[in-house]
């Protein structure tokens, strides 16, 4: 994996976040899959527009977007509401990839501790 790119692995899992079936379109599903470190399992943290950050600088006051190396799209929570796709951080939202939008607060992530 390139120096700025990383795999995302849920804490109690040996699976990586994976853009399912190498899809490049908006609202393609992001799933957990056995780690193979292919491009669709590589991610980079982005602050603002295109400024790439490293794992050491994840604590950013406005959060960061997580962009796929494979598709160039960003990780986002997704729900269907009234039959329409929406990027929104609701309980039970699934993860998808969509065109990166630095102004959309729902596409920003932050690190959290217990």
C-alpha positions in Angstrom: 0.0 0.0 0.0 1.4 3.5 -1.0 2.7 5.5 1.9 -0.5 7.7 2.3 -2.9 5.0 1.4 -4.2 2.6 4.1 -6.7 -0.2 4.5 -9.6 0.3 6.9 -10.3 -2.7 9.1 -13.1 -2.7 11.7 -11.7 -3.2 15.2 -13.0 -6.8 15.8 -12.6 -8.0 12.3 -9.9 -9.3 9.9 -11.9 -7.9 6.9 -11.1 -4.7 5.0 -13.5 -2.0 3.7 -13.8 -2.8 0.0 -15.6 -1.0 -2.9 -17.7 -3.9 -3.8 -17.0 -5.6 -7.2 -14.7 -2.7 -8.3 -17.6 -0.4 -9.0 -16.8 3.2 -9.8 -20.3 4.8 -9.8 -21.9 6.9 -7.1 -23.7 5.0 -4.4 -21.7 1.8 -5.1 -21.7 -0.3 -1.9 -18.7 -0.4 0.4 -18.5 -3.8 2.2 -16.2 -5.7 4.4 -14.2 -8.3 2.5 -11.1 -10.5 3.1 -8.1 -8.2 2.9 -6.1 -8.4 -0.3 -4.9 -4.7 -0.4 -6.1 -4.2 -4.0 -6.9 -0.6 -5.1 -10.5 -1.0 -4.1 -9.4 -1.6 -0.5 -7.0 1.4 -0.3 -8.1 4.7 1.2 -6.6 8.1 1.9 -7.7 10.8 4.4 -8.4 14.1 2.7 -8.8 17.5 4.5 -10.8 20.0 2.5 -10.5 19.7 -1.3 -7.5 17.6 -2.2 -5.0 18.1 0.7 -4.0 14.5 1.7 -3.2 13.9 5.3 -1.6 10.9 7.1 -2.8 8.7 9.9 -0.9 10.9 12.3 -2.9 14.0 11.5 -6.4 12.4 11.7 -7.4 14.7 14.5 -8.6 17.6 12.4 -11.1 20.1 13.9 -13.4 20.0 10.9 -13.0 16.3 10.2 -11.7 14.6 7.1 -13.1 12.8 4.1 -11.9 9.2 3.2 -11.2 8.8 -0.5 -10.9 5.6 -2.5 -7.6 5.1 -4.4 -9.5 3.0 -6.9 -12.4 5.2 -7.8 -11.4 8.7 -6.5 -14.8 8.8 -4.7 -15.3 9.4 -1.0 -16.8 7.2 1.7 -20.2 8.3 2.9 -23.2 7.1 5.0 -26.2 6.4 2.8 -29.9 5.9 3.2 -32.8 5.7 0.8 -35.4 8.3 1.8 -38.7 8.6 -0.1 -37.2 6.5 -2.9 -34.2 8.8 -3.3 -30.5 8.2 -2.5 -29.3 10.5 0.3 -25.9 11.0 1.9 -26.9 11.4 5.6 -25.5 10.2 8.9 -28.6 8.4 10.2 -28.5 5.4 12.5 -28.3 2.3 10.4 -26.9 4.1 7.4 -24.8 1.9 5.0 -21.5 3.0 3.6 -21.2 3.9 -0.1 -18.9 5.9 -2.3 -19.9 9.1 -3.9 -18.3 12.1 -5.6 -16.3 13.9 -2.9 -17.9 17.1 -1.7 -15.9 19.0 1.0 -18.9 21.1 1.9 -21.1 18.1 2.8 -20.6 17.7 6.6 -22.1 14.1 6.3 -19.1 13.0 4.3 -16.7 14.1 7.0 -15.3 11.6 9.5 -13.4 12.1 12.8 -11.6 9.8 15.2 -13.4 9.0 18.4 -12.3 7.4 21.6 -14.2 5.8 24.4 
